[in-house]
């Protein structure tokens, strides 16, 4: 699925993709950090993505994979992916919807799977 490939590219080098071509404007982003639940709006997450040094700019290894994908209907899919951002590997659960003929991430739930030394 092209949207997931674009998601991986956006995570590694935000300048390579338009955020709005990957995430729906009303997407919810959630994770636990130090045992605390955090939820971000699309705008807050966009600021986080573009405000941090990119893994590409740090010459960090690029490591990503689609672990599973389910096509629920012609307009709805769910995917579990692994993506490394610098020294942290995340497992992300993505809900994707076809909106106006374009697949976008409408929900993202994430957890830290591994921290590299």
DRENVOVEX-76172 format. One record per residue: residue number from 1; residue in one letter; y, z, x negated of N, C-alpha, C, CB in turn. Coordinates in nm, 3 decimals. Glycine has a CB too. Example, Ala and Ser with C-alpha at 12.3 -4.5 7.8 and 13.67 -1.06 7.14 Angstrom:
> 1, A, -0.569, 0.780, -1.319, -0.450, 0.780, -1.230, -0.330, 0.780, -1.320, -0.447, 0.905, -1.131
> 2, S, -0.225, 0.708, -1.285, -0.106, 0.714, -1.367, 0.003, 0.787, -1.290, -0.060, 0.572, -1.408
//
This chain:
> 1, X, -0.119, 0.000, -0.085, 0.000, 0.000, 0.000, 0.124, 0.000, -0.089, 0.000, 0.123, 0.097
> 2, X, 0.210, -0.095, -0.069, 0.329, -0.114, -0.152, 0.418, 0.010, -0.152, 0.407, -0.234, -0.104
> 3, X, 0.431, 0.077, -0.039, 0.519, 0.195, -0.031, 0.474, 0.303, -0.129, 0.521, 0.251, 0.112
> 4, X, 0.345, 0.322, -0.143, 0.296, 0.424, -0.236, 0.325, 0.383, -0.380, 0.144, 0.447, -0.216
> 5, X, 0.307, 0.258, -0.412, 0.345, 0.209, -0.546, 0.492, 0.229, -0.573, 0.309, 0.062, -0.560
> 6, X, 0.574, 0.202, -0.473, 0.719, 0.224, -0.487, 0.750, 0.374, -0.503, 0.795, 0.168, -0.365
> 7, X, 0.673, 0.458, -0.433, 0.689, 0.604, -0.446, 0.660, 0.647, -0.590, 0.594, 0.680, -0.348
> 8, X, 0.550, 0.596, -0.648, 0.517, 0.629, -0.786, 0.628, 0.583, -0.881, 0.383, 0.564, -0.825
> 9, X, 0.678, 0.463, -0.862, 0.785, 0.410, -0.948, 0.913, 0.492, -0.933, 0.813, 0.263, -0.914
> 10, X, 0.946, 0.531, -0.811, 1.065, 0.614, -0.787, 1.051, 0.749, -0.857, 1.087, 0.635, -0.636
> 11, X, 0.932, 0.807, -0.854, 0.909, 0.937, -0.919, 0.925, 0.926, -1.071, 0.768, 0.990, -0.885
> 12, X, 0.877, 0.816, -1.129, 0.882, 0.801, -1.274, 1.019, 0.756, -1.324, 0.777, 0.703, -1.320
> 13, X, 1.080, 0.664, -1.252, 1.209, 0.611, -1.293, 1.292, 0.581, -1.168, 1.192, 0.483, -1.380
> 14, X, 1.371, 0.679, -1.120, 1.445, 0.660, -0.996, 1.535, 0.537, -0.993, 1.529, 0.779, -0.970
> 15, X, 1.577, 0.489, -1.109, 1.664, 0.371, -1.110, 1.586, 0.243, -1.077, 1.732, 0.356, -1.246
> 16, X, 1.453, 0.252, -1.073, 1.371, 0.134, -1.049, 1.357, 0.099, -0.901, 1.235, 0.154, -1.110
> 17, X, 1.388, 0.191, -0.812, 1.366, 0.170, -0.669, 1.479, 0.232, -0.589, 1.231, 0.230, -0.626
> 18, X, 1.503, 0.175, -0.472, 1.598, 0.233, -0.377, 1.527, 0.342, -0.298, 1.656, 0.124, -0.283
> 19, X, 1.581, 0.461, -0.298, 1.524, 0.575, -0.228, 1.498, 0.541, -0.081, 1.617, 0.696, -0.238
> 20, X, 1.594, 0.473, -0.017, 1.583, 0.442, 0.126, 1.476, 0.337, 0.156, 1.715, 0.394, 0.179
> 21, X, 1.423, 0.272, 0.055, 1.311, 0.179, 0.074, 1.177, 0.248, 0.063, 1.319, 0.066, -0.026
> 22, X, 1.179, 0.379, 0.034, 1.056, 0.457, 0.020, 1.051, 0.568, 0.126, 1.048, 0.518, -0.121
> 23, X, 1.162, 0.639, 0.145, 1.167, 0.753, 0.237, 1.249, 0.721, 0.361, 1.225, 0.875, 0.166
> 24, X, 1.197, 0.760, 0.477, 1.273, 0.749, 0.602, 1.389, 0.848, 0.595, 1.183, 0.777, 0.726
> 25, X, 1.499, 0.814, 0.658, 1.619, 0.899, 0.654, 1.596, 1.038, 0.713, 1.732, 0.832, 0.729
> 26, X, 1.495, 1.055, 0.799, 1.466, 1.186, 0.859, 1.339, 1.248, 0.805, 1.455, 1.172, 1.009
> 27, X, 1.295, 1.205, 0.687, 1.175, 1.260, 0.624, 1.192, 1.409, 0.598, 1.143, 1.185, 0.493
> 28, X, 1.083, 1.483, 0.612, 1.083, 1.624, 0.573, 0.998, 1.637, 0.446, 1.028, 1.715, 0.688
> 29, X, 1.045, 1.718, 0.353, 0.977, 1.741, 0.227, 0.955, 1.891, 0.215, 1.059, 1.685, 0.104
> 30, X, 0.831, 1.930, 0.188, 0.798, 2.073, 0.185, 0.704, 2.104, 0.069, 0.734, 2.116, 0.317
> 31, X, 0.719, 2.226, 0.016, 0.624, 2.278, -0.081, 0.641, 2.427, -0.096, 0.640, 2.210, -0.217
> 32, X, 0.548, 2.488, -0.167, 0.557, 2.629, -0.202, 0.597, 2.638, -0.348, 0.422, 2.704, -0.176
> 33, X, 0.695, 2.722, -0.376, 0.737, 2.747, -0.514, 0.738, 2.897, -0.534, 0.878, 2.684, -0.546
> 34, X, 0.657, 2.942, -0.630, 0.644, 3.086, -0.657, 0.612, 3.162, -0.529, 0.772, 3.141, -0.720
> 35, X, 0.525, 3.104, -0.446, 0.482, 3.168, -0.323, 0.581, 3.159, -0.208, 0.453, 3.309, -0.350
> 36, X, 0.694, 3.094, -0.231, 0.797, 3.082, -0.127, 0.798, 2.941, -0.071, 0.935, 3.120, -0.184
> 37, X, 0.801, 2.931, 0.061, 0.807, 2.803, 0.129, 0.945, 2.744, 0.113, 0.771, 2.818, 0.278
> 38, X, 0.950, 2.616, 0.075, 1.077, 2.545, 0.063, 1.068, 2.416, 0.142, 1.112, 2.517, -0.086
> 39, X, 1.175, 2.381, 0.209, 1.183, 2.259, 0.287, 1.315, 2.190, 0.254, 1.171, 2.287, 0.439
> 40, X, 1.308, 2.060, 0.235, 1.425, 1.983, 0.197, 1.451, 1.872, 0.299, 1.409, 1.923, 0.057
> 41, X, 1.575, 1.844, 0.321, 1.612, 1.725, 0.397, 1.598, 1.605, 0.304, 1.758, 1.737, 0.456
> 42, X, 1.605, 1.489, 0.360, 1.599, 1.368, 0.279, 1.715, 1.364, 0.179, 1.602, 1.243, 0.368
> 43, X, 1.833, 1.401, 0.224, 1.950, 1.398, 0.133, 1.934, 1.499, 0.019, 2.079, 1.429, 0.212
> 44, X, 1.883, 1.618, 0.049, 1.861, 1.718, -0.056, 1.758, 1.669, -0.157, 1.816, 1.852, 0.005
> 45, X, 1.653, 1.605, -0.108, 1.549, 1.555, -0.197, 1.601, 1.437, -0.280, 1.425, 1.513, -0.116
> 46, X, 1.680, 1.351, -0.218, 1.741, 1.240, -0.292, 1.825, 1.296, -0.408, 1.830, 1.152, -0.197
> 47, X, 1.905, 1.400, -0.384, 1.987, 1.460, -0.488, 1.901, 1.518, -0.600, 2.077, 1.570, -0.429
> 48, X, 1.788, 1.577, -0.563, 1.696, 1.632, -0.662, 1.638, 1.521, -0.750, 1.583, 1.711, -0.593
> 49, X, 1.591, 1.414, -0.686, 1.530, 1.302, -0.760, 1.630, 1.237, -0.856, 1.477, 1.197, -0.661
> 50, X, 1.750, 1.209, -0.807, 1.849, 1.140, -0.891, 1.925, 1.236, -0.983, 1.947, 1.065, -0.803
> 51, X, 1.913, 1.367, -0.959, 1.988, 1.464, -1.039, 1.913, 1.517, -1.160, 2.027, 1.578, -0.954
> 52, X, 1.784, 1.490, -1.168, 1.706, 1.540, -1.281, 1.683, 1.429, -1.382, 1.570, 1.598, -1.232
> 53, X, 1.658, 1.465, -1.508, 1.620, 1.361, -1.604, 1.489, 1.297, -1.558, 1.607, 1.419, -1.749
> 54, X, 1.481, 1.169, -1.559, 1.359, 1.102, -1.514, 1.249, 1.114, -1.619, 1.388, 0.953, -1.483
> 55, X, 1.123, 1.116, -1.576, 1.014, 1.115, -1.674, 1.024, 0.994, -1.767, 0.879, 1.114, -1.602
> 56, X, 1.068, 0.880, -1.716, 1.085, 0.761, -1.799, 1.183, 0.786, -1.912, 1.132, 0.643, -1.714
> 57, X, 1.297, 0.848, -1.880, 1.399, 0.872, -1.982, 1.353, 0.972, -2.087, 1.526, 0.923, -1.916
> 58, X, 1.254, 1.054, -2.053, 1.200, 1.153, -2.146, 1.075, 1.102, -2.218, 1.168, 1.283, -2.073
> 59, X, 1.040, 0.974, -2.193, 0.918, 0.916, -2.249, 0.793, 0.997, -2.215, 0.931, 0.904, -2.399
> 60, X, 0.794, 1.059, -2.096, 0.678, 1.135, -2.049, 0.568, 1.039, -2.007, 0.717, 1.230, -1.931
> 61, X, 0.443, 1.081, -2.018, 0.335, 0.992, -1.975, 0.343, 0.965, -1.825, 0.198, 1.053, -2.010
> 62, X, 0.304, 0.846, -1.788, 0.299, 0.810, -1.646, 0.154, 0.826, -1.602, 0.352, 0.663, -1.621
> 63, X, 0.134, 0.909, -1.501, -0.001, 0.939, -1.453, 0.005, 0.956, -1.302, -0.060, 1.067, -1.521
> 64, X, -0.060, 0.866, -1.230, -0.057, 0.872, -1.084, -0.183, 0.806, -1.030, 0.071, 0.802, -1.028
> 65, X, -0.218, 0.847, -0.908, -0.336, 0.789, -0.845, -0.331, 0.813, -0.695, -0.466, 0.847, -0.905
> 66, X, -0.387, 0.719, -0.622, -0.411, 0.740, -0.479, -0.547, 0.806, -0.470, -0.405, 0.605, -0.396
> 67, X, -0.552, 0.927, -0.415, -0.678, 1.001, -0.402, -0.750, 0.966, -0.272, -0.653, 1.151, -0.409
> 68, X, -0.673, 0.945, -0.166, -0.730, 0.902, -0.039, -0.622, 0.839, 0.047, -0.797, 1.020, 0.036
> 69, X, -0.665, 0.754, 0.139, -0.571, 0.695, 0.233, -0.646, 0.670, 0.363, -0.508, 0.562, 0.176
> 70, X, -0.580, 0.702, 0.473, -0.638, 0.681, 0.606, -0.540, 0.602, 0.689, -0.672, 0.816, 0.675
> 71, X, -0.586, 0.490, 0.740, -0.506, 0.413, 0.834, -0.541, 0.462, 0.973, -0.531, 0.259, 0.818
> 72, X, -0.451, 0.537, 1.032, -0.476, 0.603, 1.159, -0.453, 0.505, 1.275, -0.386, 0.726, 1.175
> 73, X, -0.351, 0.426, 1.264, -0.322, 0.324, 1.364, -0.243, 0.214, 1.294, -0.243, 0.383, 1.486
> 74, X, -0.203, 0.114, 1.369, -0.127, 0.005, 1.306, 0.010, 0.050, 1.258, -0.111, -0.110, 1.402
> 75, X, 0.057, 0.167, 1.304, 0.190, 0.218, 1.267, 0.187, 0.350, 1.191, 0.273, 0.235, 1.390
> 76, X, 0.067, 0.403, 1.163, 0.058, 0.537, 1.105, -0.054, 0.544, 1.003, 0.036, 0.642, 1.215
> 77, X, -0.021, 0.595, 0.885, -0.119, 0.619, 0.779, -0.090, 0.753, 0.714, -0.116, 0.504, 0.673
> 78, X, -0.192, 0.806, 0.648, -0.177, 0.930, 0.571, -0.242, 0.906, 0.435, -0.242, 1.053, 0.645
> 79, X, -0.178, 0.958, 0.332, -0.230, 0.939, 0.196, -0.218, 1.070, 0.119, -0.156, 0.826, 0.123
> 80, X, -0.314, 1.092, 0.032, -0.308, 1.200, -0.064, -0.301, 1.135, -0.201, -0.432, 1.298, -0.052
> 81, X, -0.199, 1.172, -0.278, -0.177, 1.111, -0.409, -0.156, 1.218, -0.514, -0.056, 1.015, -0.404
> 82, X, -0.180, 1.179, -0.639, -0.148, 1.265, -0.754, -0.039, 1.195, -0.832, -0.275, 1.294, -0.844
> 83, X, 0.062, 1.271, -0.871, 0.171, 1.214, -0.951, 0.216, 1.319, -1.052, 0.290, 1.168, -0.860
> 84, X, 0.239, 1.273, -1.173, 0.287, 1.362, -1.279, 0.437, 1.338, -1.298, 0.210, 1.338, -1.413
> 85, X, 0.512, 1.448, -1.297, 0.655, 1.445, -1.325, 0.675, 1.533, -1.448, 0.741, 1.496, -1.201
> 86, X, 0.691, 1.471, -1.563, 0.706, 1.548, -1.687, 0.580, 1.626, -1.718, 0.825, 1.643, -1.678
> 87, X, 0.591, 1.758, -1.722, 0.478, 1.844, -1.756, 0.405, 1.898, -1.634, 0.525, 1.959, -1.841
> 88, X, 0.441, 1.850, -1.516, 0.381, 1.902, -1.393, 0.311, 1.792, -1.316, 0.488, 1.968, -1.305
> 89, X, 0.186, 1.818, -1.278, 0.110, 1.726, -1.192, 0.112, 1.783, -1.051, -0.038, 1.707, -1.244
> 90, X, 0.147, 1.699, -0.956, 0.154, 1.737, -0.815, 0.047, 1.663, -0.736, 0.294, 1.707, -0.758
> 91, X, -0.002, 1.726, -0.632, -0.079, 1.659, -0.529, 0.014, 1.653, -0.408, -0.216, 1.735, -0.497
> 92, X, 0.037, 1.532, -0.360, 0.128, 1.511, -0.248, 0.049, 1.454, -0.129, 0.243, 1.415, -0.287
> 93, X, 0.076, 1.508, -0.014, 0.019, 1.459, 0.111, 0.133, 1.387, 0.183, -0.044, 1.576, 0.200
> 94, X, 0.117, 1.258, 0.203, 0.223, 1.175, 0.258, 0.183, 1.122, 0.395, 0.255, 1.059, 0.164
> 95, X, 0.275, 1.127, 0.489, 0.259, 1.059, 0.617, 0.350, 0.939, 0.612, 0.292, 1.154, 0.739
> 96, X, 0.294, 0.823, 0.640, 0.369, 0.697, 0.636, 0.367, 0.633, 0.774, 0.310, 0.600, 0.528
> 97, X, 0.481, 0.579, 0.813, 0.492, 0.512, 0.942, 0.559, 0.376, 0.922, 0.573, 0.598, 1.043
> 98, X, 0.516, 0.282, 1.003, 0.582, 0.152, 1.007, 0.698, 0.165, 1.105, 0.483, 0.037, 1.049
> 99, X, 0.818, 0.159, 1.053, 0.940, 0.172, 1.134, 1.015, 0.040, 1.122, 1.029, 0.295, 1.087
> 100, X, 1.035, -0.023, 1.233, 1.103, -0.154, 1.235, 1.037, -0.252, 1.137, 1.251, -0.137, 1.201
> 101, X, 0.904, -0.249, 1.132, 0.830, -0.342, 1.048, 0.822, -0.305, 0.901, 0.890, -0.473, 1.060
> 102, X, 0.871, -0.187, 0.864, 0.873, -0.147, 0.723, 0.805, -0.011, 0.709, 1.020, -0.140, 0.669
> 103, X, 0.711, -0.001, 0.615, 0.642, 0.126, 0.592, 0.730, 0.220, 0.511, 0.508, 0.101, 0.518
> 104, X, 0.747, 0.344, 0.563, 0.828, 0.447, 0.497, 0.755, 0.580, 0.502, 0.967, 0.459, 0.564
> 105, X, 0.782, 0.665, 0.404, 0.729, 0.802, 0.405, 0.815, 0.883, 0.501, 0.729, 0.865, 0.261
> 106, X, 0.750, 0.947, 0.599, 0.823, 1.027, 0.698, 0.798, 1.176, 0.679, 0.783, 0.986, 0.839
> 107, X, 0.698, 1.212, 0.598, 0.670, 1.352, 0.571, 0.600, 1.362, 0.436, 0.584, 1.416, 0.684
> 108, X, 0.637, 1.464, 0.359, 0.575, 1.488, 0.229, 0.551, 1.637, 0.213, 0.663, 1.433, 0.113
> 109, X, 0.426, 1.674, 0.190, 0.391, 1.813, 0.158, 0.328, 1.811, 0.020, 0.294, 1.876, 0.266
> 110, X, 0.373, 1.897, -0.067, 0.337, 1.889, -0.209, 0.297, 2.025, -0.263, 0.453, 1.833, -0.290
> 111, X, 0.207, 2.022, -0.363, 0.179, 2.145, -0.437, 0.155, 2.113, -0.584, 0.058, 2.219, -0.377
> 112, X, 0.179, 2.211, -0.667, 0.159, 2.195, -0.812, 0.010, 2.208, -0.840, 0.241, 2.301, -0.894
> 113, X, -0.047, 2.102, -0.895, -0.190, 2.100, -0.926, -0.216, 2.147, -1.069, -0.248, 1.960, -0.905
> 114, X, -0.121, 2.116, -1.160, -0.143, 2.151, -1.301, -0.009, 2.145, -1.375, -0.248, 2.055, -1.367
> 115, X, 0.008, 2.237, -1.469, 0.123, 2.234, -1.558, 0.069, 2.215, -1.700, 0.210, 2.367, -1.546
> 116, X, 0.114, 2.108, -1.765, 0.071, 2.074, -1.900, 0.157, 2.151, -2.001, 0.080, 1.922, -1.925
> 117, X, 0.099, 2.184, -2.112, 0.171, 2.257, -2.218, 0.252, 2.164, -2.303, 0.075, 2.334, -2.305
//
